């Protein structure tokens, strides 16, 4: 009897140790989501705060709603696409709400650019990192849906003003605005990435090659990955 009891206890401790490893990885992957929930709950500084099931559930809903509202506002100034919004997204997500740190924000942007798909993919990844699937859906819908509906309703009226001086002035002014926002976003990402002189040299080389050749961007991505793996960067 005692021997069987000892064997059962030993098996239980072994199973607990084996289950601890994936649990640690799950906690590590969700560190940004838990931090965001703690901010939403307002209990981050209390012992045991943010761990109660009810508060976490309420905090999760608050985070998703806040994500939707923040990215809805951002969508109305998305001249030049999601890349042009990087400085403002960084200000909201990193500096204001503290949902992510600057390094994670930069990594998510790099993944979005390397993966096939539209530039708005970075918004989906940010939402996923902060609040999982619900956050990804909320951020993506907020970025795409309101402006899509507004443009659908206004496009016919906008065309009816073709030839007006003010309409031409607005059209001409949007282009340099988008260029400036994209350049500002590129500068922000470069600063957050902490590029050294080698990284800066690679940026200039790729920019020149991209302007003067017709090489597919995948070659540039592959070259950057190989240089990173080799330890040159």
N, C-alpha and C positions, 0 to 999 in steps of 0.2 A: 504493500500500500504506500509506504513512505517513498520507496524507490519510484513508483509510478508518479507520485506527486512531484518529486524532484524533477523527473524527466519532463513532466508537463510544464513546470515553471521554466525550465531551461529552454524548451521549445518556444514558449511565449516570449521570453526575452530575446531570443534569436530572431523571431519574426518581427519584433518591435524594432530591433536594430536594422534589419533589412528594409523595413518600411520607412525608416528615417531618412535614407538617402534621397529617394525621389521627393520626399516632403521638403527637404532642404532646397532642392532645385526649384520646386514649385514656389517656395517663398521667395527665392532669389529672382525668379522671373516676374513675380508680381509685386516687387518692391515699390515701383512707381505707383501702381494702383492702390496699394495700401497707404502710401504717403498721401495720395490725393484724397482718399477717404478720410484720413485723419484730419486733414485740413477742412474738409466739408463738415465733419462732425463737430469740430471745435474742441475735441477732447484729447489732442495729441500730447498735451503736457500732463495729463492725469494718469496715475497708475491704473493700468487696465483699461484706459479710455480707448475707444475705437474698436474694442474687441467684442463688445456685446452685439449679438446678432441683429437686434432691432435697429441699433444705431448704424451698423454697417449697411444694412439694407436701405435705410433712409439716405445715408450718405451716398450710396451707389446711384440712387435715383437722382439726387441733387447734382452729382457730378455729370451724369448723362444730360440732364436738362441744361446745366450750365454750359456744357460743351456745345449743345445745339444752339443756344442763344449767342455764344461768343462767335462761333463760326458763321452764323447767319449774318451778324453784323459785318464780319470780315468779307463775306461774299459780295456785299454791295460796293466794295472798293477794289474788287479783283481785276483791275486793269492789267492785262498781260498774263493772266492766269495765276495759278497757285504759287508759282515761283516768284512772282512779283510781290506776293504777300508775305514772304519769309520774314522780313524784319518785324512786321506787325504780329505775325503768328508767334515769333520768338518772344516778343514783348509780353503778349498775353499768356502764353503757355509756360514760359520759363521765368520771366521777371515779375509778372503780376500775380498769376495764380500758383506758381511754384509746383506745377504738375510734373514737370520734367526738368532735368538739368541740361546745361548747354551741350554737353558731350553727347547725351542720348538724343537730343534734338538733331544734332549734326549727323549722327549715325543713321537716324531714320530717314533724313533727307537723302543721304548717300544711297541707302537701300532703294528708296523710291525712284531715284534717277537711274540706278543700274538695272532695275527690273523693267520689263516691257509694260507699257501702259501709259495712261495720261499723267500729266504733272500733278493732278489732284490726288494721286495715290499717296502722296506724303501726308495729306490730311487724314486719309483712312488709317495709315500707320500710327499717326499721333493719337487718334481716337482709340485705336486698339491698345496701344501701350498704356493709356491712361485708364480706360474703363472696359477693356475687353471688346467682345463682339458688339454689345449695345453701344459702346462709345464709338466704335468704328462706323457703325450705321448712322448714328446721330451726327457725327462730324461730317461725314460724306454727304448725307442728305441736306444738312444745313448749308454746305458750301455750294451744292449744285441746284437744289430745288427752288429756293426763293428767286434767284436771279433768272433761272430758266423760265419760270412763270412770268416774271416781269418783262423779260425780253420778248416772250411770245405775245404778250398783250400790247407792247409798244412798238414792235418792229414795223408794222404797217403804217402807223402814224409817223414814225421816224422817216420812212421812205417818202412820205407825202411832203416832207420839208426839204427834199433834195433841191439843191441849187440856192438855198438861202445862205446868206453870208454867215450867220451865226452857226448854222449846221456845219458848214465847211470849217469854221474856226474850231469847233468842238472836235471834229474828226481829226484835224491836224494836231490839236493839242494833246490828244490821247496817246499818240504814238511816242513822242518823247517822254511822256509821263511813264508809260510802260517800260521803256528802256531804262529810265532812271531807277525805277523800282526793282527791276531785275538785277541791275548792276549793284544796287544797295544790298539785295539779298545775297548775291555772290560774295560781296565783301564781308558780310556777316558770317557766312559759312566758312570762309577762309580764315577769319579771325578765330572762330570757335574751334576749327580743326587744328590750330597751332602749327601751321605750315612753316617749315624751315626754309633755308635757301634752296634746297633740293626740290622741295614741294613747289615753291614759287617758280623755279626753273621749269618744272614739268607743266605747270599751269600755262606759262607763256608758250612753251613748245607745242602743247596740244591746241591752244588757241590759234597759233599761226598755221599749224597743219590743217586744222578744221576749216580755216578760211581759204587756204590756198590749194587744198586737195579735195577729192571727192571720196575719201576713205569713209567707210561705215563707222559710226560711233562705237560699235562693239569692239573694233580694233583698239581704240583708245582706252576703253574700259579694261580690255585684256592686258594692255601694256601697263596700265597703272596697277592692276592686281599683281602682275609678275614682278614689277619693281618693288611693291610692298612686301611680297613673299621673300624676295631676295635680300631684304634688309637694307636696300639702297635708300629708301625714304626714311 
